[in-house]
Amino acid sequence: MSDNLARLLVTGASGQLGRLVLRNLLATVPPSRVVALVRTAAAGADFASQGVELRIGDYDRPESLEAAMAGIGRVLLISSNDLARRRAQHRAVIAAAQRAGVRFLAYTSVLHADRSPLGLAADHRDTEAALTGSGLDYALLRNGWYTENYFGALAPALAHGAVLGSSGQGRISAAPRADYAAAAAAVLAGGASVAGHVFELAGDSAFTMAEFAAELSRQTGKPVTYADLPKADYKSVLLGAGLPEPVAELVADSSEAARGDTLFDDSRTLSGLIGRPTVPLAESLAVALTVV
Ligand SMILES: NC(=O)c1ccc[n+]([C@@H]2O[C@H](COP(=O)([O-])OP(=O)(O)OC[C@H]3O[C@@H](n4cnc5c(N)ncnc54)[C@H](OP(=O)(O)O)[C@@H]3O)[C@@H](O)[C@H]2O)c1
């Protein structure tokens, strides 16, 4: 079957990124070509009502994955949010795709995964190695930071007049989830021409955490500055705010690693893929502030 007619399966379809990918796909391809991998039918009910076929699968049950990928030509593997298990989970998806006869698999990795010092990059390198050695046609979608990562703490930042982090003067080329989703949908639906490509995906413009605090201050009229903390102190704050230890470690580690511009990229590959500029911080922040 031509890749222009292949059925397209999205994993993590019930998640925040997956839902946006499906929305983008449904704007360009008929629903009959779109398949959503979900753990429960209830999680995909709104897409099923639009004609998307649901396949039930769990990364922790490999036999469910092979059955779910029967007849599928192209897969988008959205990285799992299970930090303890995701290496094995991703390898299970790739192995099941091979067994099911899938031709192409795109994987959402992390920006500059091959050289990134972020602790979380190790999982992505492991998955990239499994995929590039699998014999499948592949694309690596190395996503930079979601702008939304900085919106969870807007209320305390405004209450205390301080944005906290460990990123120093590091520049962060963030883009909203919706922009990464549009790129993933374009690659998944785009035919075989991208096989073997590595996409370093990031926002067109970058900000430091001090610039983030200044923009927050400008838009709200409240004094907000950036307080740069040692990683251990920032992690303590995150634990105190109720984050589980592995998540607090991941956030503090990533924040500290950003000091070295490790989340910066000016290739504009993302805007090139989606055919429009990425949405800048000021615009995303204005929307986020309407619900704080
Ligand atoms: N670039 C960044 O800044 C950034 C930030 C945060 C996360 N991420 C990564 O990007 C991924 C997507 O982001 P997101 O915001 O869409 O995350 P999310 O909303 O947490 O979605 C995660 C998805 O993974 C699915 N999933 C989890 N365990 C599974 C399993 N055992 N079997 C099958 N599906 C499973 C979830 O299904 P259920 O609905 O059934 O739970 C959900 O659909 C995350 O998982 C994480 O790896 C990147």
The ligand as a Gaussian input file, in Angstrom:
#p B3LYP/6-31G(d) Opt

LIG

0 1
 N        9.163000      18.482000      25.893000
 C        8.655000      18.748000      27.078000
 O        8.755000      19.870000      27.611000
 C        7.908000      17.670000      27.824000
 C        7.237000      17.993000      29.019000
 C        6.514000      16.979000      29.657000
 C        6.487000      15.701000      29.132000
 N        7.157000      15.429000      27.976000
 C        7.143000      14.088000      27.350000
 O        6.194000      14.126000      26.277000
 C        5.202000      13.104000      26.468000
 C        3.858000      13.609000      25.972000
 O        3.516000      14.780000      26.714000
 P        2.031000      14.977000      27.248000
 O        1.979000      16.320000      27.828000
 O        1.065000      14.583000      26.189000
 O        1.958000      13.855000      28.424000
 P        0.637000      13.262000      29.114000
 O       -0.508000      14.225000      28.960000
 O        1.039000      12.861000      30.482000
 O        0.269000      11.962000      28.232000
 C        0.955000      10.758000      28.375000
 C        0.239000       9.702000      27.539000
 O        0.943000       8.455000      27.695000
 C       -0.034000       7.431000      27.896000
 N        0.521000       6.294000      28.636000
 C        1.141000       6.311000      29.821000
 N        1.448000       5.055000      30.211000
 C        0.981000       4.234000      29.228000
 C        0.976000       2.827000      29.060000
 N        1.503000       1.996000      29.987000
 N        0.431000       2.307000      27.929000
 C       -0.113000       3.134000      26.987000
 N       -0.162000       4.483000      27.107000
 C        0.388000       5.014000      28.217000
 C       -1.120000       8.116000      28.692000
 O       -2.309000       7.345000      28.637000
 P       -3.442000       7.425000      29.806000
 O       -4.363000       8.559000      29.395000
 O       -4.102000       6.091000      29.721000
 O       -2.759000       7.661000      31.107000
 C       -1.208000       9.452000      27.951000
 O       -2.004000       9.301000      26.804000
 C        5.255000      12.782000      27.981000
 O        4.789000      11.485000      28.216000
 C        6.729000      12.954000      28.272000
 O        7.474000      11.790000      27.892000
 C        7.850000      16.389000      27.297000

